């Protein structure tokens, strides 16, 4: 007999995104404690965190055949639980080198989950004949927000990161059984048959322009996740709870933006929404860079989260609408580069923070936000399809 709740297909996708984000996000509010325990600087911590993108990029390059053989159901249920377990193991690293090595399998498993969830969201859209991608990613942000609050509360109570992540393992296992126990993959799209996407699709000039549009959002989203807690501890000597809340604020504002974005895109066009969001992001970056108080900084983090919320999906839609070559190739080309920026950029900002100060880990995003403002018109003036929430 199948266990778990009998949810609609789109609700299972939402649950998968949310649980994935909770397992990914619980470590980030504890970054100040990890940095202090290892007695290392921001640059060294950033280099060790590159273990995650290393594993994820390996998964994106090589794991698809493995995932297809194992099956989406078994991959999703096992990989989310294993992300929680491998993070709980990695947190016991005593130095940055071992931390880097232990984060590689974490990143590989995250990449496997990313493959399943994003393809499943796309197939579920075809199954129910409604757009759900933005809303699915809003549940990812909700999961990250929940992880931020949980991590902040554990830090405030004096619970060590090791105990916190150990507690999460059985909690996630129960949640997977309850919410995803009856998960069955949606049917493949008919257009997928016989269509093989290249492992690496070379970018064209129009694709590179889309990269320019989204560069600020991808890097600042990661910076808000990786460095906001350390920023609050370093600049204002904030307590562990407020430092963790900074991570949650980024995720919450991002979730709100993603949840309600589709209607605004239909009304005001992708390029107009992108310009507005780039302006919001720029305002948030300036607030964080010059902030005199923790409250102003938290408000700035909220604006950064909102500003980064839907730049990426807008650019994916624009890539899909290009006619110079098959849409799958253009989308693959853009996504590969954007994902590298998202994963590798924020850890490298640790070097910026160590040499110029933690404020510059965010201040460096200001010219990138201006670049987004200048290139936003390439996203188009009309939405590609009517979106139903």
C-alpha positions as CSV (number, residue, x, y, z in Angstrom):
1,X,0.0,0.0,0.0
2,X,1.3,3.4,-1.0
3,X,2.2,5.8,1.8
4,X,1.9,9.5,1.9
5,X,-0.7,12.1,1.0
6,X,-2.6,11.9,-2.3
7,X,-1.6,15.2,-3.8
8,X,-2.3,16.7,-7.3
9,X,0.7,16.5,-9.7
10,X,1.5,20.2,-9.4
11,X,1.3,20.1,-5.6
12,X,3.8,17.2,-5.5
13,X,6.2,19.3,-7.7
14,X,5.7,22.2,-5.2
15,X,6.5,19.9,-2.3
16,X,9.6,18.6,-4.0
17,X,10.9,22.1,-4.6
18,X,10.2,23.1,-1.0
19,X,11.8,20.0,0.6
20,X,14.8,20.4,-1.8
21,X,15.4,24.0,-0.6
22,X,15.0,23.1,3.0
23,X,17.8,20.4,2.7
24,X,20.0,22.8,0.7
25,X,19.4,25.9,2.8
26,X,19.7,24.8,6.4
27,X,23.5,25.2,6.5
28,X,23.7,28.8,5.3
29,X,22.4,30.5,8.5
30,X,25.2,28.7,10.3
31,X,28.0,30.0,8.0
32,X,29.3,32.4,10.7
33,X,29.7,29.5,13.1
34,X,31.4,27.3,10.5
35,X,33.8,30.1,9.7
36,X,34.6,30.7,13.4
37,X,35.0,27.0,14.2
38,X,37.5,26.6,11.3
39,X,39.2,29.9,12.1
40,X,39.4,30.9,8.5
41,X,38.7,34.1,6.5
42,X,36.0,34.7,3.9
43,X,38.2,33.9,1.0
44,X,39.1,30.5,2.3
45,X,35.5,29.7,3.2
46,X,34.4,30.8,-0.2
47,X,37.0,28.4,-1.9
48,X,35.8,25.5,0.3
49,X,32.2,26.2,-0.7
50,X,33.1,25.7,-4.3
51,X,32.8,22.0,-3.5
52,X,29.1,22.2,-4.0
53,X,29.1,23.7,-7.5
54,X,31.9,21.3,-8.5
55,X,29.6,18.4,-7.6
56,X,26.6,20.0,-9.2
57,X,28.3,20.7,-12.5
58,X,29.5,17.1,-12.6
59,X,25.9,16.0,-12.1
60,X,24.5,18.3,-14.8
61,X,27.2,17.1,-17.2
62,X,27.1,13.4,-16.6
63,X,24.2,12.3,-14.3
64,X,21.3,12.5,-16.7
65,X,21.7,9.0,-18.2
66,X,22.1,7.6,-14.6
67,X,18.9,9.5,-13.5
68,X,16.9,8.2,-16.4
69,X,18.0,4.6,-15.7
70,X,17.3,4.8,-12.0
71,X,14.0,6.6,-12.6
72,X,12.7,10.0,-11.5
73,X,10.8,8.6,-8.5
74,X,13.7,6.7,-7.0
75,X,16.1,9.5,-7.8
76,X,14.0,12.2,-6.3
77,X,13.1,10.4,-3.1
78,X,16.6,9.1,-2.4
79,X,18.6,12.2,-3.5
80,X,16.7,14.7,-1.3
81,X,17.2,12.5,1.7
82,X,20.8,12.0,0.9
83,X,21.4,15.7,0.5
84,X,20.3,16.1,4.1
85,X,22.6,13.2,5.2
86,X,25.7,14.3,3.3
87,X,25.4,17.9,4.6
88,X,25.1,16.4,8.1
89,X,28.4,14.5,7.4
90,X,30.2,17.4,5.7
91,X,29.5,19.8,8.7
92,X,31.9,17.6,10.7
93,X,34.8,18.7,8.6
94,X,37.7,20.2,10.7
95,X,39.3,22.3,7.9
96,X,38.5,24.0,4.6
97,X,40.1,21.2,2.5
98,X,38.1,18.4,4.0
99,X,35.0,20.6,3.9
100,X,35.5,21.2,0.1
101,X,35.9,17.4,-0.5
102,X,32.8,16.5,1.6
103,X,30.7,19.1,-0.2
104,X,31.3,17.5,-3.7
105,X,28.9,14.6,-3.1
106,X,26.4,17.1,-1.7
107,X,26.6,19.1,-4.9
108,X,26.3,16.0,-7.1
109,X,23.1,15.0,-5.3
110,X,21.7,18.6,-5.6
111,X,22.4,18.4,-9.3
112,X,20.4,15.2,-9.6
113,X,17.5,16.7,-7.8
114,X,17.7,19.8,-10.0
115,X,17.5,17.7,-13.1
116,X,14.4,15.8,-11.9
117,X,12.5,18.7,-10.4
118,X,12.9,21.1,-13.4
119,X,12.1,18.4,-16.0
120,X,9.2,17.2,-13.9
121,X,7.8,20.8,-13.6
122,X,8.0,21.2,-17.3
123,X,6.3,17.8,-18.0
124,X,3.6,18.6,-15.4
125,X,2.9,21.9,-17.2
126,X,2.2,19.9,-20.3
127,X,0.1,17.3,-18.3
128,X,-2.2,19.9,-16.6
129,X,-2.0,22.5,-19.4
130,X,-1.0,25.3,-17.1
131,X,2.2,27.2,-16.3
132,X,3.6,26.3,-12.9
133,X,7.4,26.9,-13.2
134,X,7.5,30.3,-11.5
135,X,5.2,29.1,-8.7
136,X,7.3,26.0,-8.3
137,X,10.4,28.1,-7.8
138,X,8.4,30.3,-5.3
139,X,8.0,27.1,-3.2
140,X,11.8,26.6,-3.5
141,X,12.2,30.1,-2.0
142,X,9.6,29.3,0.7
143,X,11.6,26.2,1.6
144,X,14.8,28.3,1.8
145,X,12.9,30.8,4.0
146,X,11.9,28.0,6.3
147,X,15.4,26.7,6.5
148,X,16.7,30.2,7.3
149,X,14.3,30.6,10.2
150,X,15.0,27.1,11.5
151,X,18.7,27.7,11.3
152,X,18.4,31.1,13.0
153,X,16.3,29.6,15.8
154,X,18.8,26.7,16.4
155,X,21.7,29.2,16.5
156,X,19.8,31.4,19.0
157,X,19.2,28.4,21.2
158,X,22.8,27.5,21.1
159,X,22.3,24.3,19.2
160,X,25.5,23.4,17.2
161,X,25.4,23.2,13.4
162,X,26.3,19.5,13.7
163,X,23.3,18.8,15.9
164,X,21.0,20.9,13.8
165,X,21.8,19.1,10.6
166,X,21.6,15.7,12.3
167,X,18.1,16.6,13.5
168,X,17.1,17.5,10.0
169,X,17.9,14.1,8.5
170,X,14.9,12.2,10.1
171,X,12.6,15.2,9.7
172,X,13.3,15.3,6.0
173,X,12.8,11.6,5.7
174,X,9.4,11.7,7.3
175,X,8.4,14.7,5.2
176,X,9.5,12.9,2.0
177,X,7.4,9.9,2.9
178,X,4.4,12.1,3.7
179,X,4.5,14.6,0.8
180,X,6.2,12.6,-1.9
181,X,5.4,9.0,-1.0
182,X,2.9,8.7,-3.8
183,X,5.0,10.7,-6.4
184,X,4.8,9.3,-9.9
185,X,6.6,11.0,-12.8
186,X,4.5,12.9,-15.3
187,X,4.5,11.5,-18.9
188,X,7.3,12.7,-21.1
189,X,6.5,15.5,-23.6
190,X,6.0,14.3,-27.2
191,X,8.7,16.7,-28.4
192,X,11.2,15.0,-26.2
193,X,11.1,11.8,-28.2
194,X,14.3,11.5,-30.3
195,X,15.5,14.9,-29.4
196,X,18.9,14.8,-27.7
197,X,20.1,17.9,-26.1
198,X,23.9,18.5,-26.4
199,X,26.0,18.2,-23.3
200,X,27.4,21.7,-23.9
201,X,25.6,24.1,-26.3
202,X,27.9,26.9,-27.4
203,X,26.3,30.3,-26.8
204,X,25.4,32.7,-29.6
205,X,25.6,36.5,-29.2
206,X,21.9,36.8,-28.4
207,X,22.3,34.2,-25.7
208,X,25.3,36.1,-24.2
209,X,23.1,39.2,-24.1
210,X,20.6,37.2,-22.0
211,X,23.4,36.2,-19.8
212,X,24.2,39.9,-19.3
213,X,20.6,40.5,-18.3
214,X,20.6,37.9,-15.6
215,X,24.2,38.0,-14.3
216,X,23.3,40.4,-11.5
217,X,20.4,38.3,-10.4
218,X,22.2,35.0,-10.4
219,X,25.2,36.4,-8.5
220,X,23.3,38.5,-6.0
221,X,20.8,35.7,-5.3
222,X,23.8,33.5,-4.4
223,X,25.5,36.3,-2.4
224,X,22.3,36.8,-0.4
225,X,22.2,33.1,0.5
226,X,26.0,32.6,1.1
227,X,27.1,35.8,2.7
228,X,24.2,37.7,4.3
229,X,24.5,36.0,7.7
230,X,28.3,36.6,7.8
231,X,27.6,40.2,6.7
232,X,25.3,40.8,9.7
233,X,27.8,39.2,12.1
234,X,30.8,41.1,10.7
235,X,29.3,44.6,10.2
236,X,26.9,44.8,13.2
237,X,28.0,42.0,15.5
238,X,24.4,40.8,15.3
239,X,23.4,37.8,17.3
240,X,23.0,34.4,15.6
241,X,19.2,34.8,15.3
242,X,19.3,38.1,13.4
243,X,22.2,36.8,11.2
244,X,20.1,33.8,10.2
245,X,17.0,35.9,9.6
246,X,19.0,37.8,6.9
247,X,19.1,34.6,4.9
248,X,15.4,34.0,5.5
249,X,14.5,37.6,4.4
250,X,16.2,37.1,1.0
251,X,14.3,33.9,0.4
252,X,10.9,35.3,1.6
253,X,11.0,38.3,-0.6
254,X,12.1,36.1,-3.5
255,X,9.2,33.7,-2.9
256,X,6.7,36.6,-2.9
257,X,8.1,37.9,-6.2
258,X,8.0,34.5,-7.8
259,X,4.5,33.7,-6.6
260,X,2.9,36.8,-8.0
261,X,5.2,37.5,-11.0
262,X,3.2,35.8,-13.8
263,X,0.3,38.3,-13.7
264,X,2.6,41.3,-13.8
265,X,4.5,39.8,-16.8
266,X,1.3,39.4,-18.7
267,X,0.2,42.9,-17.9
268,X,3.4,44.9,-18.2
269,X,5.7,42.7,-20.5
270,X,8.9,40.8,-19.6
271,X,11.2,43.7,-20.4
272,X,9.3,46.2,-18.2
273,X,9.2,43.8,-15.3
274,X,12.9,43.1,-15.7
275,X,13.8,46.8,-15.7
276,X,11.7,47.3,-12.5
277,X,13.3,44.3,-10.8
278,X,16.8,45.4,-11.8
279,X,16.0,48.8,-10.3
280,X,14.7,47.2,-7.1
281,X,17.8,45.0,-6.9
282,X,20.1,48.1,-7.4
283,X,18.3,49.9,-4.6
284,X,18.8,46.9,-2.3
285,X,22.5,46.6,-3.1
286,X,23.0,50.3,-2.4
287,X,21.2,50.0,0.9
288,X,23.2,47.0,2.0
289,X,26.5,48.6,0.9
290,X,26.0,51.9,2.8
291,X,23.7,50.6,5.6
292,X,24.2,52.2,9.0
293,X,21.9,49.8,10.9
294,X,20.8,46.1,10.9
295,X,17.3,47.2,10.0
296,X,18.3,49.0,6.9
297,X,20.4,46.0,5.9
298,X,17.5,43.6,6.3
299,X,15.4,45.9,4.2
300,X,18.1,45.9,1.6
301,X,18.3,42.1,1.6
302,X,14.5,42.0,1.0
303,X,14.9,44.2,-2.0
304,X,17.7,42.1,-3.3
305,X,15.6,39.0,-3.0
306,X,12.7,40.6,-4.8
307,X,14.9,42.0,-7.5
308,X,16.4,38.6,-8.2
309,X,13.1,36.7,-8.1
310,X,12.2,36.1,-11.8
311,X,15.0,37.5,-13.9
312,X,16.1,33.9,-14.7
313,X,12.8,32.5,-15.8
314,X,12.1,35.6,-17.9
315,X,15.4,35.0,-19.7
316,X,14.7,31.3,-20.2
317,X,11.5,32.2,-21.9
318,X,13.3,34.7,-24.1
319,X,15.9,32.0,-25.0
320,X,13.1,29.6,-25.9
321,X,11.5,32.1,-28.3
322,X,14.7,32.7,-30.3
323,X,14.4,31.4,-33.9
324,X,18.1,31.2,-35.0
325,X,18.3,27.5,-33.9
326,X,16.1,24.9,-32.0
327,X,14.8,26.4,-28.8
328,X,16.1,23.4,-26.7
329,X,19.7,24.3,-27.8
330,X,19.3,28.0,-27.0
331,X,17.7,27.2,-23.6
332,X,20.5,24.7,-22.8
333,X,23.2,27.1,-23.8
334,X,21.8,29.9,-21.6
335,X,21.0,27.7,-18.6
336,X,24.4,26.1,-18.5
337,X,26.2,29.5,-18.3
338,X,23.7,31.0,-15.9
339,X,23.9,28.1,-13.5
340,X,27.7,28.3,-13.5
341,X,27.4,32.0,-12.5
342,X,24.9,31.1,-9.7
343,X,27.0,28.4,-8.3
344,X,30.6,29.7,-8.7
345,X,30.0,33.4,-8.4
346,X,29.0,33.7,-4.7
347,X,31.9,31.5,-3.3
348,X,34.4,33.6,-5.3
349,X,32.9,36.7,-3.7
350,X,34.5,35.4,-0.5
351,X,37.9,36.5,-1.9
352,X,36.4,40.0,-2.6
353,X,35.1,40.1,1.0
354,X,38.4,39.1,2.5
355,X,40.4,41.6,0.5
356,X,38.0,44.6,0.3
357,X,35.5,43.9,3.1
358,X,32.2,42.1,3.3
359,X,30.2,45.0,2.1
360,X,32.0,44.7,-1.3
361,X,30.6,41.2,-1.7
362,X,27.3,43.0,-2.4
363,X,28.6,46.3,-3.7
364,X,30.2,44.5,-6.7
365,X,26.6,43.8,-7.8
366,X,25.8,47.4,-8.5
367,X,27.4,47.7,-11.9
368,X,25.9,44.3,-12.8
369,X,22.4,45.6,-11.9
370,X,23.0,48.6,-14.2
371,X,24.0,46.2,-16.9
372,X,20.7,44.4,-16.4
373,X,18.9,47.7,-16.7
374,X,20.6,48.4,-20.0
375,X,20.0,45.0,-21.6
376,X,16.5,44.3,-20.3
377,X,14.8,45.2,-23.6
378,X,16.1,41.9,-25.1
379,X,13.6,40.0,-23.0
380,X,10.8,41.2,-25.3
381,X,7.6,43.3,-24.9
382,X,5.1,40.4,-25.0
383,X,4.7,37.3,-22.9
384,X,5.0,34.1,-24.8
385,X,1.9,32.5,-23.4
386,X,-1.1,33.1,-21.1
387,X,-0.2,32.0,-17.7
388,X,-2.7,30.4,-15.3
389,X,-1.8,30.4,-11.6
